[in-house]
Amino acid sequence: MARRTPAIAAALAVSAALLLTACGGSSNDASKDKIKGADEGTKSPSASASTSAAPGAARPEITVPHSFQLNFQGWNSSDPDEQAVLNDGKEQVRAGYAAIMANAPDAEYLTFYDTAAGLSQDQEWIKTYTGKNLTLIGKAPVYDAKARMLGSNKTRAILNYCMDESKAYTKGRKTGKVEGNPAGTDPKVYYTSTLQKSSQGVWQTVSTTSKRGGCPS
């Protein structure tokens, strides 16, 4: 169920197997979306902005239902510019999964964390689930996140992270049928996102690629 790689998205559309990977927690090392009440979802506090972020760029509140936990581990850096990338990158991940579970590929919070190109790619990925009336359940650690600035003006960056899908599943909204990745599929997926800083100081995702089995063991 790896996220935004066209070949993977196509495979998902055919097999309706798993799963995840994109987008979504709170802000520091070992932070996670915690299960709340049976009728509640998990909400993210506003992601911390970098010290150079323009004032007034209020981050949207994103709710991930309790039935699917994105556990963020190691999403921190001692460098404030890198931390700003990690913060907004994490919320972009959460936004994608929240849209799947809300059955809302046109959710407004997607446009906040994506460029036009990134939004088009995200919506294509999200519709591989919503188009088949699927949602997500279970949990998925999202870990080993690293941000790297590109260029001297610090308006572009690369974000890498891993996701473990071994306990994440798709579930039919009407049928209730639950499926995981096919047997023999490596559950760990390595992601690479490119981001650019908006005029409001928000790090927006331009594109995301994934490599199944590319994470350190």
N, C-alpha and C positions, 0 to 999 in steps of 0.2 A: 504494500500500500504506500509505497514511497511517494513523496510529493512531487511536485513540479518537474518531472522530466517527461517530455512528450511521449517517449516510448512506453514509459511506465504508466502514464495516464491512459494510453490506448489499451494497454494490457488490462488495466483495472476495469475499463469500460466493458471489456469482453468477459472477464472472469468474475467480476464483482467480488473479488477477494479483497484482501486488505490494501492498504490502509493509509497510513497517516500522512504524514510527515509534514507537515508544514507548520505552518504557523502555530504561539503561545505561550502568568504567574505573578509573581511579585518580584521584588527587585534584588536580591543578593544571592550569594552562594547558598546552595541547598534550599532555596525558596521553592515553594510549590503551590499548586492549586489544591486547596484542601476541600474534602467533602463537607458540605454543610447539611442542611435539613433535606428531607426527601423531596420537598417542593422548591428547593432553592438551588441556584447555580453559584458558581464561584466567580467572584468579581476581582478585577485587578485594580489596585490603586493607580493613580496617575503615574506613569513611568517618569523617573527622574530625568530632567532635561540637563544637557550639558551647560556649563557656566556661560557658554557663548550663545545659547539658544535665545531666540527673540522672545521677549515677554508676550504673554497672551496666547501662546501656542498650547492651549489646554488639551491634554490627551483625552480621547473618548474613553468611557468606561466600557469594558468588554466582559461579558459574562460567559463562562464556560460551564455547562451543566455538570452537576456533581457526578454524573454517571461516567464521565470521562476525565481522567486526571492527567494533566501535563505537569510532570515533576521536573522543574528546572534545577539543575545542579551545576555549580561552577560558573555561573554567568556573572562574573565580576572581573574587574581589572583595576590596577592601581593608577592607571592613566585615565584622567577624566574624559578625554575625547573618545577613547575606546569604550569607556563605560556608557557613554551616551549612545554609541552604536549598539552595544549589547542591550541596553534598556529598550530602545525602539525596535530593535530586531526581534526581541522576545515578544513584544506586544504584537508585532506583525504575524508571528507564528500563531499566537493565541487567536488573533483575528480570523485567520483562515479556518481553524477548527471550530471556532464559535459559529462561523457562517454555515459550515456543514451541518452542525447540530441544530441550528435555527432554521435550516432549510432556506437560507437567504443568501444566495450568491451575489446579490446586489446590495448587501449591507453597507451602510454608509461608513462604518469604521474601517472597511477595507480600503476605501479611497484615501483615508488619512495616512495609512502606513505604506501605501503603494504608489508608485508613479503610474502613469497611464499604461505603460508597457507591462509593469509588474501586475497591475490590476487585471489586465487581459489574461495573463498567464495564470494568475490565481483563480479567476473565475472559471477558466477551462478545467482546472484541477478540481475545484469544488463541485462542479457539475457532474464529474464522474461519480459522485456520491448522490447529490440531490436529484440528478436525472434518473437514477435508479431507485429513488426513495429509500436511501440508506442513511443511517446515522452511525455514530461511533460509541463504543463502550469500552471500559477497561482502564488501563493506565499506560503511560509511556514516559519513561525518563528522557529528558532532553539535556544533554550534558557536553562537557568538553568544548564549551563555546570560546571562540577566539576571534577578536576583531583586529583588523589591520588597516591602517590609514593608507590612502593612495594619494600621492602628490603632496606638495608643500602647503597648499591652501586648505587641506583637510576638509574637503567637501565631498570626497568619495571614499568608500571603504569596502573591504571584503569581510564577510562574516562566515565563519565555519562552525558547524556544530554537529553532534551526533544524536540520533534517536533510536531507542530500543523498542521495537514493536512487538516483542514476544508476548506481551500481555494486553495487547490492543486488538480490538475486533470490530468488524462492521456488523450492523444489525438492521434487518429490514423493518421499516416503520410500520408496515401493515402485516407482514408475515411473521415478524419476530425471529426470523432465521438469523443465526449468529455464525459468522465465518471469520477465520484468521488467515494468515498467509499460508499458501500451500506448503505441504510437507517438503522439507529440504531447502526452503527459502531462508536465507540469512536474515534474521530479524533486525539487524543493526544497519542503519542507513546514515551515510555521511552527506551533509548538506553544505553547499557553497552558495552564498547570496552576495550579490553586488548591491550596494546602497549608495544613495546620494543625499546630500543635505539640502532640504528645502529652504526657501527664503525665510520661513518661520522657525528654522532651526530643528526641524523634524527629520530624522533619518528615514528615508523612504526606500523600500526595496524595488529595485529595477528588474531583477531576474533571480531565479533560484534553480539550481540543478542538484541532482542527487546521485549518489553512487551506493548501491546496496553492497554491503560487505566491506565498505571502505573505512570503517571505524577501527581504531586501535582495539586490540583484544583486551 
